[in-house]
């Protein structure tokens, strides 16, 4: 993991957090926020209730409650890339984040982006924004990113991993190509804001809650 040097306040800059399943995640401080440096892989809400693992495309597309899946329904993918969650799981009151942590809001994503150099005007836009913030967030090398990106620095220590997606209608795509992360902020009753990381900038968009995206958590 990168050393979380450029944007720190204080000396205790790295650590770990453990979810209810016993998964341990590396964490680091970026500006005045603490972020997970790995994708969430929990299968239970914080109160111990199971998050349903939905494998069928039709069932996935018809959900109005929380669920997760492994990319291509292969649990081996979760070891590296974490799991994919619909936004109903993200916003479930039982909480998918470890105690003391939560899924970041759209505003908290903007705070991260501005810490890395994005202006407020850019952060408030939709679509691709920024000029290099994505490179500061991406894991370096090609062990997990299929498309070589020698410009990636991961100087934030965020170590973004391309966990792929599950379409709202069920199929999987883009493992190793793009990282998509939910925010907890609704745009409408059926959509929520997300972030996409693959190139120099960072995509901010709103999409149907049925999609399966990765999750990173930020400390309360």
N, C-alpha and C positions, 0 to 999 in steps of 0.2 A: 504494500500500500504506500502511496505517496506520503510525504512527511507533513502535510498540512502546515506549510510554512508561511505562505505569502499573505494569508488573510486571517491570521489568528489574533485573538486577544487572550492573554494569559498563557501559562505554560502547560497545563494539563490538556493536551491537544488531541489525544487519542484514547480510546477505551473500548469497551464491549457492552452489549446489552443482550439479554436472554429472553426469548419469548416463552409462552406458556407450554410449548412442546419441548423446550429445552434446547432449541437452536440458538447458537451464539453468533452474534453479528459484530463485526468490527465497526467502530464508530469514530467520527472525528469532528473537530470543531472548524467551521468555516465562517469567518466573521463572528457574529454573536449567536450563531445557531449551531446546534449539534445534530449531525445527520448520520444515518446508517451509511456504511460504505459497501453494503451488500444488499441484494434484492430480497424482499420478504419471502419466506417459505412456510409460514405457519399454516396449520390445518384446523385450528380451533380458535374460537373467539376468546377474549380475555377471561370470560366467566366459565370457560371449560366446554361450552357447547361446540359441537363439531360444525365446521363450515362444510357444506356439501361439496363433494368432488363430482362434478357433472361432466361426463365424457361424451354423451350423445349430442350431435349437432342440433337436432330439433329441440331437445329438452333445453339445451343452453340458450337457444334463440327465444324461447318462450318464458324464460325466467323473469320474475319481478322481485326476487329475493336474492340474498347473497350466495355466491358460489365461487369455487376456484377450480383450476385444472392445471395439469402439467402440460408443457408444450408437446404436441402430438400424443398426448395422454401417456407419455413416457416419463416415469418418475425419476429416471437418471438425469433428465434435463434440470430438474429442480435443485440438484446438488450444486450446480454451477450458477444457473440463471434464476433461481427462485421460482416462484409459481405465478400464474396469471390469475387475476381476480376481476370479477365484474364490479361495477361501481356500487351495486347494491351491498356487496360485502364491505366495501370501503366505508360506506356511510351507515352501516348497521350499528345500533346503539350499544351492542355488546362489545364492540371494538376489536379490530384485528391487530392493532399495534400492541407491543409490549407495554406493561404498566409504566407510566411516566413518559410515554411517547405517544405520538398520534400521526395520522396521515396528513401531510402538509396541505394547507389551503393554497389556493391560487396566489394569494398575497404572499405567503411564505416562500413559494417558488420564486416570485418576483424579487423578494429580498435576497435570496441566494444569487439570482442572476445579476442583480445590481452590485452585490458584494464582489462579483467577478468582473465587473466593469461595464455592465449594460446600463444605459440611461433609463430614467423613469419613463420617458416618452416611448422608448423602444419596448420596455418591459410591459407596458400597457397595451401594446399592439397584439394582434392575432397574426398567425402565420409564422414564417421564419423571421427571427429577429436576432440582432447582435452580430458581432464580427469575429468572435473567437471564444466566446463563453463555452460553447459546446466542446471545444478542444481541451479546455481546462477541466471539464467534467468527465471526459472519456478515459477509460482504461487504456494504457499505452500497449503497443504491440499487436500481434495478430493471433494470439492464442484463442481469443473469443470473438474478436471482430474479424469477419471474413474479408472485408475490404481494407487493404492496408491504408493506414493514415499516419504517416510519419510525422505529421504536424501535431498530433495529439500529445498533450503534456501531462494530463491528469494532475496539474499542479494544485488543484483544490483537494485532492485525495478522495473525491467522490467515487471514483472508479466505476463510472456508468458501464453497465453490461447490457448487450443487445439481446434481451430475453424473448424477443418476438412478440407476436400478438395472436389473439383469437378473435376472428371477425364476429360481429353480432349474430351472424347466421351459422356460426360454428367452426369453419375450417381455420387452420393455423397458417402463419406466414412470417417471413422475415427474421427468423432466428439467426443471430450472428450478423445482422445487417443494421438494424435500428433498435434503439431503446425507447420504449414508451412507458410513461409513468402517470398514474392517476394523481389528481389533486382531490381534495375532499369538497371542493366548491362546485355547487350546481350552477349551470347556466340557465337551465329551465327544468321543469319537472322530470323530463326524460333525458337530459343531457348534463354533462359535467366537463370541467376544464381538465386538460392533460398537458404533458410536456413530451416532446419528441426530440431525441438526441441522436444525430448520425453524422453531421458535418460540422462546419465551423460555428454555426449559430444554434439556436434552440427554438423549436417550434412550440408555439402556444396555440391550442385549439380547443374546441368544444365538440364532444361526440356522444353518441348514444351510450347509455349506461350498460348496455348488454355486452359491449366489447370487453375482451380480456386483456388487461395490461399489467405490467409489473408495478410493484409498490415499493417505495422507500419511505421510511418514517423519520420524523424529526422530534427532538426532545421537547417536552412541555416547557 
